[in-house]
Amino acid sequence: MYLTVAFCALLAGIIVWAFLVRRLQTRTWEVQGVHASPNATADTAPARLGLWVFLAVVTSLFGLFISAYYMRMGHGHGAVADHHQDWSAVPEPTVLWINTVVLILSSIAMQWTRTDMARGRPDLTRLGLTAGGMLAIAFLLGQLFAWNELATSGFMPQGDPAAAFFYLLTAVHGLHLLGGLYVLARAWWRLWRPGVELIDVRLGIELCTVYWHYLLLVWIGLFLLLLAT
């Protein structure tokens, strides 16, 4: 059941991601009063296209991981399924539930940041961007805590395929979130510099918000997948 829900969550992530990117193309910040320069469309179109292509690749990557995970558990056919006897369940650390809530809050904070940016509220935009970044860092620290908890319990990737998949999936997701934090940090730093206005960082905030929502949906799908063990 959990595997079916995980695939559905990944599919939902694709649909929501496509919707959010399409929303970006409407240039909602102009409608709400933050006016872009005449060359805004030409300047930002490559970035949006790049995000679209990148997330398509990421979706394919995680889709392959989920398929490999499903087959390695013994639900596949052929030689891979013949070795499912060495698959031992990995207990999901309780902190993963807390981490999920933290990442949800981070995504909410990013959405509030986007809204405040669109309404021309620089102080609230800075606050929201800071909160979103700090919560994302807290999520990553929580994932490291989960790793340590598993390692202390004796679940190591050597010789334990279930544990190896746990470390692999959480590590790949964490690396993608780290990349998002780098972009967020650049936007945050620019926003605090004298003379920089919201229009100068709007693209970074818009794309980071989409990316955060997408990674949240991916994590929910991965979490459900891990619960399947």
N, C-alpha and C positions, 0 to 999 in steps of 0.2 A: 504493500500500500504506500509506504513512504517513498519508494522509488518512483511510483506513478506520480505522486504529488511533487516530487523533486523535478521530474521532467515538465510537469505542468507549470511549476514555478519558473523554470528556465524559459519556457515558452511565453509566460506572462511578462517576464523581463524583456524579452525581445519586443513584444507588442508595446509595452509601456515606453521602452527606450525609443522606439520609432516615433511614438506619439510626442515624446518630449523634444526630440530633435526637430520634428516638424513644427512644434511650437516655437522653437528658436528661430525658424525661418520666417515667422510672422513679425519679428522685430518688435516684441511686445513692449520693450522699454520706450520706444518712440510713442506708442499709443498712450502710455501712462505718464508721459511728460519728460522723459529723459531723451533728449534729441541727439541723434547720431549725426556724424559728419556726412557730407555728400558721398564720400568714398567708403562709407562704412560697409556697404554690401560687398564691394570688391575686395576689401581688406579682410573681412571675416569669413567669406565663403570658403576659402581653402581650409581654414581651421575647422569649420563645421563638417566639411567633407572628410577631413582627416579623422575627426572623431567618429564619424559614421563608419569609415573603413576599419578603424582600429577596434571599435566595439564589435563589428562583424567578425573580425579575427578572434577576439577574445571569446565571443559566444561559441564559435567553432571549437576553440581550444577546450573550454569547459565542457562542451557537449561530448567531445572525445573522451575526456576524463571520466565523465559520468558513465559513458558506454563501457569503458575499460573496467571501471569499478563494478558495474553490474555483471559483466562477463566473468571477472575474477572471483566474484562471490559464488560462482557455480551455476549461473543462470544462462550461460552461453552454450555454444555447441563445440564439439571437437576437443582438441588437446587442452585448451584453457580450462574447460569445465571439468576435465578429469583430475585436476589438481586442486579442486576446491576444498579437499579435506583438510588442508593446512590453514584454512581460513578460521581464525579465532576472533570472536567478537571483542571489540574495543569499547570499554565503558566510556560514554561521553562525559567529560568533566562538567560539573555543574556550572562552572564559570562560563561555559559556552552560551547558556541561556542569558546570563548577565551581559555577555559581550554582544549578543544579538540585540538586546534592548538598547545598549549604548550606541550601536551602529544605527539603529532606527532614530534615536535622538539626534545623532550627527546628521543624518539625512534631513530630518525636520529642520534643524538649525540652518542647513544650507538653503533649504527652500525659503525660510524666513529671510535669510540674507538676500536671496535673489529678489524677493518681494520688496524689501526695504531699499535695495539698490534701484529697482524700477521706479520707486516712489520718491527717489532723490533724498534719502536719509543717510548721510554718510556715517554718522556716529553709530546708528543701529546696524549699518552694514558692516562696520568694523567689528562690532560686538558679535554679530552673528557669525562672521567669518572666523573669528577667534574661537568661538564656542564649537563650531563645526570641526575645526582642525584639532582642538584639544580632545574632543570626544572620539575622533578617529584615532588619535594617538593612544587614548585609553583603551580602545578596542584592540589595537595591535599589542599593547602590553598585556591585555587579558588573554590574547591568543598565546603569547609566550608563557604566561602562567599555566595555561592549559597544557602546553607542551611539557613544561616542567612536571606538572602533576602526573601526566602519563608516563614520563620517563622514570619518575620516582616509583611508580607502581610496577615498573618492569616492562612496559610496552615500548619497545624500541623497533625502528624500521628494519633492522637486520633480522632476517628470517621470519618476520611477521608481516605478511602482505596487508592485512587490515590496518595495522599501525602505520605502515609505509604510506598507504593511501591517505590516511588521516594527516600525516605530516606534509605530504605532497600537496594535497588540496588546500589546506589552510595556508601553506607557505606561498603558493601561487597567488591565491586571493590576496594575501597580505602584501605581496610585492606590487600587485596592481594598485592597492590602496596607497602604498608608499609613493608610487608614481603620481597619483592624484594629489597627495600631500605636497609634493614638490611644486606642482603647478599652483596649488592653493597658497603655498608660502610665498611664491613670487607675487601673486595678486595682493596678498596681505601686506607684504613689504612695500609695494608700490603705493598702496592705499594710504599708508602712514607717512609717505614722503611729502614734503611741502610742495604745494602747487599742483598736486595730482588730484584730479576730480574723478567722480564715479564713472563718467563716460570712458575714462582711460583704462579702466579695469573691468568694464561690464562684460566683455567677451570671456575673460578668464573665469569670472563668477558664474556666468551662464553655463559654460561648458563643464565647470567643476560640479555644478548642481546636478546636471544630467548624469555625469559620471558617478556621483555619489548615489543617486537613486538606482542606477544600474547595478553598481556593486552591492548595494543592499539586497536587491532581488536575487543576484547571483549567490550571495551568502545564504539567504534563506533557503534557496534550492540546495546548496551544498549541505547545510545543516540538516535538512530533512533527509538527505541522502545518507549522511553519517548516522542518523538515528535508525536507519534501516538495518544496521549491523547489530 
